[in-house]
């Protein structure tokens, strides 16, 4: 009832003023859902959790999860810190979407000598051929491993059919989907290593 009352107030305000309503409820059964504009041709707007995911050697970690839209580009530095704290090594190579390639992030990775697949701005320096080849390798790895993992988790670990009825349960469902995929990947690697030792 509280949700329905809030929807009525929001609708009345929207039709009266025509202004955009903050935290507008779009689902009575899931009032925590928010429309997230993705800009895709097939689905320009999506509803559900938005996950900032970090991948190290094919193993995925949840950096940030929210049902509200957020700019992943602002999370590059915290993601680098997280990767370094997990591996206890300085990050040397990083692949990321174009949204991360802000001037602030570019300055940060340059200052810390981190190689990326960000599209270079300005004139091309000498030796750019080698740099371009490295960027192409990073982009390919990111596209096949990281982007591929989203599809795999949706299709094979039920993240395409999340039937949770509360926000906490939905987050838990996503957590288990991602980390079940991790557990199976680690299990496969352990089995391969054992078979290699036995041979």
SEFI-191463 format. One line per 10 residues: their letters; for each residue x, y, z of N, C-alpha, C, CB. Coordinates in Angstrom, 2 decimals. Glycine has a CB too. Example, Ala and Ser with C-alpha at 12.3 -4.5 7.8 and 13.67 -1.06 7.14 Angstrom:
as> 13.19:-5.69:7.80:12.30:-4.50:7.80:13.20:-3.30:7.80:11.31:-4.47:9.05 ~ 12.85:-2.25:7.08:13.67:-1.06:7.14:12.90:0.03:7.87:14.08:-0.60:5.72
//
This chain:
xxxxxxxxxx> 0.83:-1.21:0.00:0.00:0.00:0.00:0.87:1.27:0.00:-0.94:0.00:1.22 ~ 1.96:1.21:0.76:2.86:2.37:0.82:3.44:2.66:-0.56:4.00:2.12:1.85 ~ 3.76:1.61:-1.29:4.32:1.76:-2.65:3.28:2.38:-3.58:4.79:0.39:-3.21 ~ 2.03:1.89:-3.50:0.95:2.41:-4.36:0.68:3.88:-4.06:-0.34:1.58:-4.17 ~ 0.70:4.24:-2.78:0.51:5.65:-2.40:1.61:6.53:-3.00:0.48:5.80:-0.86 ~ 2.85:6.04:-2.93:3.99:6.78:-3.49:3.84:6.95:-5.00:5.32:6.07:-3.16 ~ 3.41:5.87:-5.68:3.19:5.92:-7.14:2.14:6.97:-7.47:2.76:4.53:-7.69 ~ 1.04:6.98:-6.72:-0.04:7.97:-6.95:0.47:9.40:-6.79:-1.21:7.73:-5.98 ~ 1.27:9.63:-5.76:1.83:10.97:-5.53:2.77:11.36:-6.67:2.58:11.03:-4.18 ~ 3.60:10.41:-7.08:4.55:10.69:-8.16:3.84:10.97:-9.47:5.52:9.53:-8.33
xxxxxxxxxx> 2.81:10.18:-9.77:2.05:10.37:-11.02:1.34:11.72:-11.02:1.03:9.23:-11.22 ~ 0.73:12.06:-9.90:0.02:13.35:-9.79:0.98:14.51:-10.00:-0.68:13.47:-8.42 ~ 2.16:14.41:-9.38:3.18:15.46:-9.51:3.69:15.54:-10.95:4.34:15.20:-8.55 ~ 3.86:14.39:-11.57:4.36:14.33:-12.94:3.37:14.99:-13.91:4.62:12.87:-13.36 ~ 2.09:14.66:-13.79:1.08:15.23:-14.70:0.80:16.70:-14.41:-0.22:14.44:-14.60 ~ 1.02:17.10:-13.16:0.78:18.49:-12.78:1.91:19.41:-13.24:0.61:18.59:-11.27 ~ 3.14:18.97:-13.03:4.30:19.83:-13.34:5.00:19.46:-14.65:5.30:19.76:-12.21 ~ 4.91:18.17:-15.06:5.61:17.72:-16.26:7.10:17.53:-16.05:5.39:18.69:-17.37 ~ 7.54:17.71:-14.79:8.97:17.57:-14.49:9.34:16.12:-14.27:9.34:18.40:-13.25 ~ 10.65:15.85:-14.40:11.17:14.51:-14.16:11.08:14.20:-12.67:12.64:14.37:-14.68
xxxxxxxxxx> 10.60:13.02:-12.34:10.43:12.62:-10.94:11.65:11.81:-10.49:9.12:11.78:-10.76 ~ 12.28:12.27:-9.42:13.43:11.55:-8.87:12.97:10.25:-8.23:14.19:12.41:-7.83 ~ 13.75:9.17:-8.43:13.44:7.85:-7.85:12.02:7.39:-8.18:13.63:7.88:-6.34 ~ 11.63:7.62:-9.42:10.28:7.26:-9.85:10.10:5.75:-9.83:9.99:7.82:-11.25 ~ 9.02:5.29:-9.23:8.73:3.86:-9.14:8.12:3.40:-10.47:7.76:3.55:-7.95 ~ 8.72:2.36:-11.05:8.24:1.85:-12.34:7.68:0.42:-12.21:9.38:1.86:-13.37 ~ 7.80:-0.16:-11.02:7.28:-1.51:-10.78:6.74:-1.59:-9.36:8.38:-2.59:-11.02 ~ 5.45:-1.91:-9.23:4.85:-2.01:-7.90:5.40:-3.21:-7.13:3.32:-2.12:-8.01 ~ 5.64:-4.32:-7.84:6.16:-5.52:-7.17:7.64:-5.37:-6.80:5.98:-6.74:-8.06 ~ 8.36:-4.50:-7.56:9.78:-4.26:-7.27:10.04:-2.75:-7.27:10.71:-4.99:-8.31
xxxxxxxxxx> 9.65:-2.07:-6.21:9.77:-0.60:-6.20:11.20:-0.08:-6.22:9.08:-0.06:-5.00 ~ 12.19:-0.95:-6.02:13.59:-0.54:-6.02:14.18:-0.47:-7.43:14.41:-1.50:-5.18 ~ 13.46:-0.99:-8.44:13.96:-0.96:-9.82:13.91:0.45:-10.39:13.14:-1.91:-10.71 ~ 14.92:0.78:-11.19:14.96:2.07:-11.86:15.28:1.86:-13.34:16.01:3.01:-11.19 ~ 14.72:2.66:-14.22:15.08:2.54:-15.65:16.52:3.00:-15.87:14.10:3.37:-16.54 ~ 17.29:2.18:-16.56:18.69:2.51:-16.87:18.82:2.63:-18.38:19.68:1.44:-16.29 ~ 19.13:3.82:-18.87:19.27:4.07:-20.31:20.60:3.48:-20.76:19.19:5.60:-20.65 ~ 20.53:2.50:-21.67:21.72:1.82:-22.16:22.15:2.32:-23.53:21.49:0.33:-22.21 ~ 21.20:2.87:-24.31:21.54:3.37:-25.64:21.67:2.28:-26.69:22.80:4.14:-25.57 ~ 21.24:1.06:-26.36:21.32:-0.05:-27.33:20.14:0.04:-28.29:21.35:-1.43:-26.61
xxxxxxxxxx> 20.30:-0.46:-29.51:19.23:-0.40:-30.51:18.06:-1.28:-30.12:19.76:-0.81:-31.88 ~ 18.36:-2.50:-29.67:17.30:-3.45:-29.35:16.58:-3.05:-28.08:17.87:-4.87:-29.21 ~ 17.36:-2.76:-27.02:16.77:-2.35:-25.75:17.41:-1.05:-25.27:16.94:-3.46:-24.68 ~ 16.85:0.09:-25.64:17.46:1.36:-25.22:17.39:1.58:-23.71:16.78:2.52:-25.92 ~ 16.36:1.00:-23.06:16.21:1.12:-21.60:16.10:-0.27:-21.00:14.96:1.98:-21.23 ~ 16.85:-0.50:-19.90:16.81:-1.79:-19.21:16.41:-1.57:-17.75:18.17:-2.52:-19.30 ~ 15.87:-2.61:-17.15:15.48:-2.56:-15.75:16.18:-3.70:-15.03:13.93:-2.66:-15.60 ~ 16.85:-3.38:-13.96:17.56:-4.41:-13.21:18.83:-3.85:-12.61:17.88:-5.61:-14.09 ~ 19.63:-4.74:-12.07:20.87:-4.31:-11.43:21.93:-3.94:-12.47:21.41:-5.41:-10.51 ~ 22.71:-2.93:-12.13:23.86:-2.56:-12.94:25.09:-2.95:-12.13:23.85:-1.01:-13.32
xxxxxxxxxx> 25.97:-3.74:-12.75:27.13:-4.28:-12.03:28.42:-3.78:-12.64:27.10:-5.82:-12.03 ~ 29.27:-3.21:-11.81:30.63:-2.86:-12.22:31.50:-4.05:-11.84:31.15:-1.50:-11.54 ~ 31.98:-4.77:-12.86:32.66:-6.04:-12.64:34.14:-5.94:-12.98:32.01:-7.15:-13.46 ~ 34.95:-6.54:-12.14:36.40:-6.59:-12.33:36.77:-8.03:-12.62:37.16:-6.05:-11.07 ~ 37.61:-8.23:-13.63:38.04:-9.59:-13.97:39.56:-9.68:-13.95:37.50:-10.01:-15.35 ~ 40.05:-10.69:-13.22:41.49:-10.94:-13.15:41.72:-12.38:-13.60:42.05:-10.70:-11.69 ~ 42.43:-12.55:-14.71:42.75:-13.87:-15.24:41.50:-14.76:-15.37:43.77:-14.56:-14.34 ~ 40.41:-14.17:-15.85:39.19:-14.94:-16.09:38.30:-15.15:-14.89:39.56:-16.25:-16.64 ~ 38.71:-14.66:-13.71:37.90:-14.78:-12.49:37.27:-13.42:-12.21:38.77:-15.26:-11.26 ~ 35.95:-13.41:-11.96:35.20:-12.16:-11.84:34.94:-11.76:-10.39:33.88:-12.28:-12.56
xxxxxxxxxx> 34.99:-10.45:-10.15:34.71:-9.87:-8.83:33.73:-8.73:-9.01:36.03:-9.38:-8.13 ~ 32.80:-8.59:-8.09:31.82:-7.50:-8.15:32.45:-6.27:-7.51:30.46:-7.89:-7.43 ~ 32.65:-5.23:-8.31:33.20:-3.98:-7.80:32.12:-3.12:-7.17:33.91:-3.21:-8.90 ~ 30.98:-3.04:-7.86:29.86:-2.22:-7.37:28.58:-2.72:-8.02:30.08:-0.69:-7.68 ~ 27.52:-2.75:-7.24:26.22:-3.18:-7.77:25.15:-2.20:-7.30:25.87:-4.63:-7.33 ~ 24.29:-1.79:-8.22:23.24:-0.82:-7.87:22.06:-0.98:-8.83:23.79:0.64:-7.90 ~ 20.87:-0.67:-8.34:19.68:-0.67:-9.19:19.43:0.73:-9.76:18.45:-1.15:-8.39 ~ 20.26:1.68:-9.35:20.23:3.03:-9.92:21.34:3.15:-10.96:20.39:4.12:-8.80 ~ 21.13:3.98:-11.95:22.17:4.20:-12.96:23.37:4.88:-12.30:21.63:5.05:-14.15 ~ 24.56:4.47:-12.68:25.77:5.15:-12.22:26.81:5.12:-13.33:26.33:4.49:-10.92
xxxxxxxxxx> 27.74:6.04:-13.26:28.78:6.16:-14.29:29.97:5.29:-13.89:29.21:7.65:-14.50 ~ 30.19:4.19:-14.63:31.30:3.29:-14.32:32.65:3.97:-14.44:31.26:2.07:-15.23 ~ 32.72:4.99:-15.31:33.99:5.67:-15.55:34.62:6.27:-14.31:33.80:6.74:-16.55 ~ 33.79:6.62:-13.33:34.30:7.21:-12.09:34.89:6.16:-11.16:33.19:7.98:-11.37 ~ 34.73:4.88:-11.51:35.16:3.80:-10.61:36.48:3.14:-11.05:34.07:2.75:-10.52 ~ 37.16:3.73:-12.04:38.39:3.10:-12.55:39.47:3.01:-11.46:38.92:3.89:-13.75 ~ 39.69:4.10:-10.75:40.75:4.12:-9.75:40.49:3.11:-8.63:40.90:5.53:-9.16 ~ 39.25:3.06:-8.15:38.92:2.11:-7.08:39.04:0.67:-7.57:37.50:2.37:-6.54 ~ 38.74:0.45:-8.86:38.87:-0.89:-9.44:40.34:-1.30:-9.52:38.23:-0.92:-10.85 ~ 41.21:-0.36:-9.88:42.65:-0.65:-9.93:43.16:-0.99:-8.53:43.43:0.56:-10.51
xxxxxxxxxx> 42.76:-0.20:-7.53:43.16:-0.47:-6.13:42.71:-1.87:-5.72:42.57:0.59:-5.17 ~ 41.48:-2.20:-6.09:40.94:-3.52:-5.71:41.73:-4.64:-6.36:39.46:-3.62:-6.11 ~ 42.06:-4.48:-7.64:42.84:-5.51:-8.36:44.21:-5.69:-7.71:43.00:-5.12:-9.85 ~ 44.83:-4.58:-7.35:46.16:-4.64:-6.74:46.11:-5.25:-5.34:46.78:-3.25:-6.68 ~ 45.04:-4.97:-4.60:44.92:-5.54:-3.25:44.64:-7.04:-3.31:43.80:-4.83:-2.46 ~ 43.96:-7.50:-4.36:43.66:-8.93:-4.51:44.89:-9.73:-4.99:42.50:-9.12:-5.51 ~ 45.68:-9.12:-5.86:46.83:-9.83:-6.43:48.15:-9.55:-5.73:46.96:-9.48:-7.89 ~ 48.18:-8.46:-4.92:49.42:-8.01:-4.26:50.51:-7.70:-5.28:49.92:-9.07:-3.27 ~ 50.06:-7.22:-6.45:50.98:-6.83:-7.52:50.54:-5.51:-8.13:51.06:-7.92:-8.59 ~ 51.49:-4.78:-8.68:51.17:-3.53:-9.36:50.51:-3.86:-10.70:52.44:-2.65:-9.57
xxxxxxxxxx> 49.41:-3.21:-10.98:48.71:-3.44:-12.24:49.52:-2.86:-13.40:47.29:-2.81:-12.21 ~ 49.69:-3.64:-14.45:50.48:-3.19:-15.59:49.66:-3.05:-16.88:51.63:-4.15:-15.83 ~ 48.62:-3.89:-17.01:47.79:-3.87:-18.22:46.32:-3.84:-17.82:48.07:-5.12:-19.12 ~ 45.55:-3.00:-18.51:44.14:-2.83:-18.17:43.31:-2.69:-19.43:43.95:-1.60:-17.26 ~ 42.23:-3.43:-19.52:41.28:-3.29:-20.62:39.96:-2.77:-20.08:41.08:-4.65:-21.36 ~ 39.37:-1.78:-20.73:38.12:-1.19:-20.24:37.34:-0.57:-21.39:38.41:-0.14:-19.15 ~ 36.02:-0.41:-21.18:35.15:0.24:-22.17:35.58:1.68:-22.40:33.68:0.19:-21.71 ~ 35.10:2.25:-23.49:35.43:3.63:-23.85:34.94:4.63:-22.80:34.83:3.98:-25.20 ~ 33.90:4.27:-22.03:33.37:5.19:-21.01:34.40:5.49:-19.92:32.10:4.58:-20.37 ~ 35.37:4.59:-19.75:36.41:4.78:-18.73:37.52:5.73:-19.21:37.02:3.44:-18.34
xxxxxxxxxx> 37.56:6.01:-20.51:38.68:6.77:-21.08:38.50:8.29:-20.92:38.84:6.43:-22.56 ~ 38.23:8.74:-19.71:38.12:10.18:-19.45:39.53:10.76:-19.32:37.28:10.45:-18.15 ~ 39.64:12.07:-19.41:40.95:12.72:-19.28:41.58:12.43:-17.92:40.83:14.24:-19.48 ~ 40.75:12.41:-16.89:41.23:12.14:-15.53:41.80:10.73:-15.43:40.08:12.34:-14.51 ~ 41.08:9.76:-16.00:41.55:8.37:-15.97:42.78:8.17:-16.84:40.43:7.43:-16.42 ~ 42.81:8.86:-17.98:43.98:8.76:-18.87:45.23:9.26:-18.15:43.75:9.58:-20.17 ~ 45.09:10.39:-17.45:46.24:10.95:-16.71:46.70:9.98:-15.62:45.86:12.32:-16.08 ~ 45.73:9.36:-14.96:46.06:8.44:-13.86:46.83:7.22:-14.37:44.77:7.97:-13.14 ~ 46.34:6.58:-15.44:47.02:5.37:-15.94:48.39:5.72:-16.54:46.15:4.66:-16.99 ~ 48.50:6.89:-17.16:49.78:7.32:-17.72:50.79:7.55:-16.60:49.61:8.60:-18.56
xxxxxxxxxx> 50.33:8.22:-15.53:51.20:8.51:-14.38:51.71:7.23:-13.71:50.44:9.35:-13.35 ~ 50.86:6.17:-13.73:51.24:4.91:-13.08:51.74:3.86:-14.07:50.05:4.36:-12.32 ~ 52.01:4.32:-15.31:52.59:3.46:-16.35:51.77:2.18:-16.57:54.02:3.09:-15.98 ~ 50.44:2.34:-16.65:49.54:1.22:-16.91:49.15:1.25:-18.38:48.27:1.28:-15.98 ~ 49.38:0.16:-19.08:49.03:0.06:-20.50:47.53:-0.23:-20.62:49.87:-1.06:-21.21 ~ 46.84:0.49:-21.52:45.40:0.32:-21.71:45.07:0.18:-23.19:44.62:1.50:-21.09 ~ 43.79:-0.10:-23.46:43.33:-0.11:-24.84:42.53:1.16:-25.18:42.47:-1.35:-25.10 ~ 42.73:2.21:-24.38:42.06:3.48:-24.66:42.55:4.03:-26.01:42.32:4.52:-23.51 ~ 41.61:4.53:-26.79:41.95:5.11:-28.09:42.76:6.38:-27.85:40.67:5.42:-28.93 ~ 43.92:6.45:-28.49:44.84:7.58:-28.26:44.27:8.88:-28.83:46.20:7.29:-28.90
xxxxxxxxxx> 44.47:9.96:-28.06:44.08:11.29:-28.52:45.29:12.00:-29.13:43.48:12.13:-27.35 ~ 45.04:12.91:-30.04:46.12:13.73:-30.59:46.99:12.98:-31.60:46.97:14.25:-29.49 ~ 48.14:13.58:-31.92:49.02:12.98:-32.94:49.64:11.67:-32.45:50.14:13.96:-33.33 ~ 49.88:10.78:-33.38:50.45:9.46:-33.05:51.96:9.59:-32.88:50.10:8.40:-34.15 ~ 52.52:9.05:-31.80:53.97:9.16:-31.58:54.74:8.14:-32.41:54.29:8.97:-30.09 ~ 56.06:8.24:-32.36:56.90:7.24:-33.02:56.73:5.92:-32.28:58.41:7.68:-33.04 ~ 56.77:4.84:-33.00:56.59:3.54:-32.37:55.13:3.23:-32.06:57.40:3.47:-31.10 ~ 54.22:3.98:-32.70:52.80:3.77:-32.42:52.30:2.42:-32.94:51.97:4.88:-33.04 ~ 52.99:1.87:-33.93:52.58:0.59:-34.50:52.57:-0.50:-33.43:53.53:0.19:-35.65 ~ 53.60:-0.53:-32.58:53.68:-1.52:-31.49:52.60:-1.26:-30.45:55.09:-1.49:-30.83
xxxxxxxxxx> 52.39:0.03:-30.15:51.36:0.41:-29.16:49.98:0.00:-29.66:51.40:1.94:-28.88 ~ 49.73:0.23:-30.94:48.44:-0.13:-31.54:48.22:-1.64:-31.49:48.36:0.37:-32.99 ~ 49.29:-2.40:-31.74:49.19:-3.87:-31.70:48.85:-4.34:-30.28:50.52:-4.52:-32.17 ~ 49.47:-3.72:-29.27:49.19:-4.08:-27.88:47.75:-3.74:-27.52:50.16:-3.34:-26.92 ~ 47.28:-2.55:-27.95:45.90:-2.14:-27.68:44.91:-3.12:-28.30:45.64:-0.72:-28.22 ~ 45.22:-3.60:-29.51:44.34:-4.56:-30.19:44.25:-5.87:-29.42:44.84:-4.82:-31.62 ~ 45.38:-6.32:-28.87:45.41:-7.56:-28.08:44.58:-7.38:-26.80:46.87:-7.95:-27.72 ~ 44.76:-6.25:-26.12:44.01:-5.98:-24.89:42.52:-5.93:-25.17:44.48:-4.64:-24.25 ~ 42.13:-5.25:-26.24:40.71:-5.13:-26.61:40.11:-6.50:-26.92:40.54:-4.20:-27.83 ~ 40.84:-7.32:-27.65:40.36:-8.65:-28.01:40.16:-9.52:-26.76:41.35:-9.34:-28.97
xxxxxxxxxx> 41.14:-9.48:-25.86:41.05:-10.26:-24.61:39.86:-9.81:-23.77:42.36:-10.13:-23.79 ~ 39.69:-8.48:-23.67:38.57:-7.96:-22.88:37.23:-8.35:-23.49:38.66:-6.43:-22.76 ~ 37.14:-8.24:-24.81:35.88:-8.56:-25.50:35.52:-10.04:-25.34:35.99:-8.21:-26.99 ~ 36.51:-10.92:-25.47:36.21:-12.36:-25.40:36.03:-12.83:-23.96:37.32:-13.17:-26.07 ~ 36.89:-12.36:-23.07:36.83:-12.85:-21.68:35.77:-12.15:-20.84:38.19:-12.69:-21.02 ~ 35.91:-10.82:-20.71:35.02:-10.09:-19.81:33.60:-9.99:-20.37:35.56:-8.69:-19.55 ~ 33.48:-9.52:-21.62:32.14:-9.38:-22.21:31.50:-10.75:-22.38:32.22:-8.66:-23.57 ~ 32.31:-11.76:-22.71:31.79:-13.12:-22.84:31.29:-13.68:-21.53:32.86:-14.03:-23.39 ~ 31.91:-13.27:-20.42:31.49:-13.77:-19.10:30.09:-13.27:-18.73:32.49:-13.34:-18.03 ~ 29.73:-12.05:-19.19:28.38:-11.54:-18.91:27.34:-12.46:-19.56:28.21:-10.08:-19.44
xxxxxxxxxx> 27.58:-12.79:-20.82:26.65:-13.67:-21.54:26.58:-15.05:-20.93:27.05:-13.77:-23.00 ~ 27.73:-15.58:-20.54:27.79:-16.92:-19.94:27.02:-16.96:-18.62:29.26:-17.35:-19.71 ~ 27.21:-15.95:-17.80:26.51:-15.92:-16.50:25.00:-15.75:-16.68:27.07:-14.77:-15.63 ~ 24.60:-15.00:-17.70:23.16:-14.82:-17.96:22.54:-16.11:-18.49:22.94:-13.68:-18.97 ~ 23.22:-16.77:-19.42:22.65:-17.95:-20.08:22.76:-19.23:-19.24:23.32:-18.16:-21.41 ~ 23.91:-19.41:-18.60:24.17:-20.69:-17.93:24.04:-20.66:-16.41:25.54:-21.15:-18.28 ~ 24.00:-19.48:-15.81:23.92:-19.39:-14.35:22.70:-18.59:-13.88:25.20:-18.76:-13.80 ~ 21.67:-18.59:-14.72:20.33:-18.08:-14.41:20.24:-16.58:-14.11:19.81:-18.81:-13.24 ~ 21.26:-15.80:-14.50:21.16:-14.37:-14.27:20.25:-13.67:-15.28:22.54:-13.75:-14.30 ~ 19.84:-14.43:-16.30:18.87:-13.90:-17.27:17.45:-14.07:-16.74:19.02:-14.62:-18.64
xxxxxxxxxx> 17.29:-14.96:-15.75:15.96:-15.29:-15.23:15.91:-15.15:-13.71:15.56:-16.71:-15.63 ~ 16.36:-14.01:-13.22:16.34:-13.77:-11.78:14.89:-13.59:-11.34:17.21:-12.51:-11.40 ~ 14.43:-14.47:-10.43:13.04:-14.43:-9.98:12.90:-14.00:-8.53:12.39:-15.79:-10.16 ~ 13.93:-13.35:-8.02:13.89:-12.87:-6.63:12.82:-11.80:-6.49:15.26:-12.31:-6.20 ~ 12.24:-11.72:-5.30:11.14:-10.77:-5.08:11.53:-9.58:-4.22:9.98:-11.49:-4.44 ~ 12.75:-9.62:-3.67:13.21:-8.48:-2.87:14.58:-8.04:-3.37:13.27:-8.84:-1.36 ~ 14.93:-6.83:-3.03:16.22:-6.27:-3.45:17.39:-7.10:-2.92:16.36:-4.81:-2.99 ~ 17.34:-7.46:-1.63:18.42:-8.24:-1.01:18.58:-9.60:-1.68:18.17:-8.42:0.49 ~ 17.44:-10.26:-1.97:17.50:-11.58:-2.62:18.02:-11.49:-4.05:16.11:-12.22:-2.62 ~ 17.68:-10.40:-4.73:18.15:-10.23:-6.11:19.66:-10.04:-6.14:17.45:-9.02:-6.78
xxxxxxxxxx> 20.18:-9.25:-5.20:21.63:-9.05:-5.10:22.31:-10.38:-4.77:21.97:-7.98:-4.01 ~ 21.71:-11.15:-3.86:22.26:-12.45:-3.48:22.28:-13.41:-4.67:21.44:-13.06:-2.32 ~ 21.21:-13.39:-5.47:21.09:-14.24:-6.66:22.22:-13.92:-7.64:19.70:-14.05:-7.35 ~ 22.46:-12.62:-7.87:23.52:-12.18:-8.78:24.89:-12.61:-8.23:23.47:-10.63:-8.96 ~ 25.08:-12.41:-6.93:26.34:-12.80:-6.27:26.63:-14.28:-6.49:26.29:-12.49:-4.76 ~ 25.62:-15.13:-6.24:25.81:-16.57:-6.40:26.01:-16.96:-7.86:24.61:-17.32:-5.82 ~ 25.33:-16.29:-8.78:25.51:-16.58:-10.20:26.94:-16.33:-10.65:24.55:-15.73:-11.03 ~ 27.48:-15.17:-10.28:28.84:-14.81:-10.69:29.87:-15.73:-10.02:29.14:-13.33:-10.32 ~ 29.70:-16.00:-8.72:30.71:-16.78:-8.01:30.57:-18.29:-8.23:30.64:-16.47:-6.53 ~ 29.41:-18.75:-8.66:29.28:-20.16:-9.08:30.07:-20.36:-10.38:27.77:-20.55:-9.28
xxxxxxxxxx> 29.97:-19.39:-11.28:30.75:-19.44:-12.52:32.25:-19.45:-12.21:30.40:-18.23:-13.44 ~ 32.66:-18.63:-11.22:34.06:-18.59:-10.80:34.50:-19.95:-10.25:34.27:-17.50:-9.74 ~ 33.66:-20.53:-9.38:34.01:-21.80:-8.73:34.20:-22.91:-9.76:32.91:-22.21:-7.72 ~ 33.33:-22.94:-10.76:33.45:-23.97:-11.80:34.69:-23.74:-12.67:32.19:-23.99:-12.67 ~ 34.98:-22.49:-12.95:36.18:-22.16:-13.74:37.44:-22.57:-12.98:36.22:-20.63:-14.06 ~ 37.49:-22.28:-11.67:38.64:-22.67:-10.85:38.74:-24.20:-10.78:38.51:-22.06:-9.41 ~ 37.59:-24.88:-10.64:37.55:-26.34:-10.61:38.11:-26.96:-11.88:36.13:-26.83:-10.38 ~ 37.74:-26.38:-13.04:38.24:-26.87:-14.32:39.76:-26.72:-14.42:37.57:-26.13:-15.49 ~ 40.25:-25.58:-13.93:41.70:-25.34:-13.98:42.45:-26.32:-13.07:42.01:-23.88:-13.56 ~ 41.88:-26.57:-11.89:42.50:-27.52:-10.96:42.54:-28.92:-11.57:41.74:-27.54:-9.62
xxxxxxxxx> 41.45:-29.31:-12.24:41.39:-30.63:-12.87:42.42:-30.75:-13.98:39.97:-30.90:-13.44 ~ 42.56:-29.70:-14.79:43.56:-29.69:-15.86:44.97:-29.82:-15.30:43.44:-28.41:-16.70 ~ 45.22:-29.09:-14.19:46.55:-29.13:-13.56:46.86:-30.52:-13.02:46.63:-28.09:-12.42 ~ 45.84:-31.17:-12.42:46.02:-32.53:-11.89:46.30:-33.52:-13.02:44.78:-32.96:-11.09 ~ 45.55:-33.38:-14.11:45.74:-34.27:-15.27:47.13:-34.09:-15.89:44.65:-34.00:-16.33 ~ 47.59:-32.83:-15.90:48.91:-32.54:-16.45:50.01:-33.16:-15.58:49.12:-31.01:-16.57 ~ 49.82:-33.09:-14.25:50.80:-33.68:-13.32:50.83:-35.21:-13.43:50.49:-33.27:-11.87 ~ 49.62:-35.78:-13.60:49.51:-37.24:-13.70:50.17:-37.75:-14.99:48.02:-37.68:-13.67 ~ 50.08:-36.95:-16.05:50.68:-37.34:-17.34:52.19:-37.16:-17.27:50.08:-36.50:-18.51
//
